[in-house]
Amino acid sequence: MTIKDDPGKPLPLSCASVPSVVAMMLEQLEARAADDILEIGAGTGYNAALLAELVASGSGTTVDIDPTSPCTPERARGP
């Protein structure tokens, strides 16, 4: 999924990776429960939500250039 704030612009505002690619990246990260994670480029927030589950007793921070993006793992994970 790719989101553009202006379809006439050449670069997307954000995009989501295929779930199998996200799973592979998270496996390679080898995150542990107490790790502190910084993710640059929140996109849809899907990866941030997964990271929040993986580092439940640690902390996760994710940022994005788009101010409407779910910019924290807690917001991405939901209630």
Secondary structure, DSSP 8 states (H G I E B T S, - for coil): -EE-SSTTSSS-SEE---HHHHHHHHHHHT--TT-EEEEE--TTSHHHHHHHHHTTTSEEEEE-S-TTS--SHHHHH--
